[in-house]
Amino acid sequence: MTTVCVFPHTWRAKRVERRGSFGILDRVRFLRMKPGHGEIVLAEGDVEVAAEEELLLAEFRAQLDAGMWAAVPQTGPSGRRNARMVQSFEEIPRDAERVIFFPRAAGGA
């Protein structure tokens, strides 16, 4: 069964998971970091399903249009964690589990 979950920014998200045939998550989650709330699920879907990929693409564009930055968390072979900034939906690795959106830093010269 395929389900797409899109949550408005003000709702608390319910954790929704769909497991593949070997118990591996085959979905990507778009998360927004919000002070005092932690991670808020914006959208979740399977990039291999065309309809879900379109919804994920629309949410990705909406977040960038709202001035957010996007990053994909990664773990290196030594276990070191870092994040790679992405500016387009095509830059997101197909096997990514999460894309984290966060506001640009305020300030100026």
N, C-alpha and C positions, 0 to 999 in steps of 0.2 A: 504494500500500500504506500502510495506517495502522498506526502502532505507538505504543504508550504506554510510556514508560520511567519507572518509579518506583524510586528507589534508597533503601535504608535509609541513615540518617545516617552510619553508620560506614564505608560502602564508598567507594572512590574511583570517581567517576563516569566512564563512558566518554562521549565526545562523540558524540551521535546527532543527525543532522540529516535532515530530509526536505525536499526542495525542491519548490516549486510549479511550475506550468507555465512560468513565466518565470524560474526560478532564484531566486525570492525565498523566504526562510524564512517559513512560515506557521504556525509553532509558537510557543508561549510556554514559557519555561523558568522554573521556580521554583528560585532559588539561595539557599543559606545561606552567609553570610560566617562563616568560622571561622578564628580566629587561627592562623597557621602553616600553614594549608591553602589559603587563598584561597577561591574560590567552589566550593561543593559542590552538584551538581545533585540536587535533591530530587524533582522531577517534571518531565515535559515532555509536552506534548500540544497538540492543535489544538482551540481553543475552539469551532470550527464543527461539530465531531463530538460528538454528545451524550454518548456513553460516555466520551470523553476529558475532556470538560468536567466530568462528574461526578467523575472521579478527581482532576482539578485542584482542584475545589471541596473535596473531602474533605481533600486535602493542605493547602490554604489554611487550612481550619478547624483542622486538627491543629496547624499551626504557631502560629496565634493562641492556641489553647488551651494550648500549651506556654509561652506568655508572650513570644513573639516579636513584633516589629514588622515591618510590611511596607512597602516603598517601591517605586515604579515609576520607573526612571530616565527622564529626558526631556532632549531637546536643543532649545533655543529657536531662533528664526530667526537669531539672531546667532551661533549655535554654542555659546552658554553652556550648560553642563550643570547640571542640578539633579535632585532626586528629589521625587516627590509621595508623601506618606504615604497609605496606604489602610487602611481598617478593615473593609471588606467586599469580597467577591468582585465584586460589581456595580460597585464603584468603579474596577476595573482596566479601562483602555481596551482595546477589542477588538483593537487593532492593537499592543498592547504585546509586546515581544520578551522582556522579563525582568521578574520580580518578585523583589526581593531581601529576604530575611528576615534579621533580626539581633536579638541579645538587647537587652533594655532595659538602660540604664545602671544599674550597681549604685550603691548609696549611699543616703543618706537624711539626714533632719534630726535 
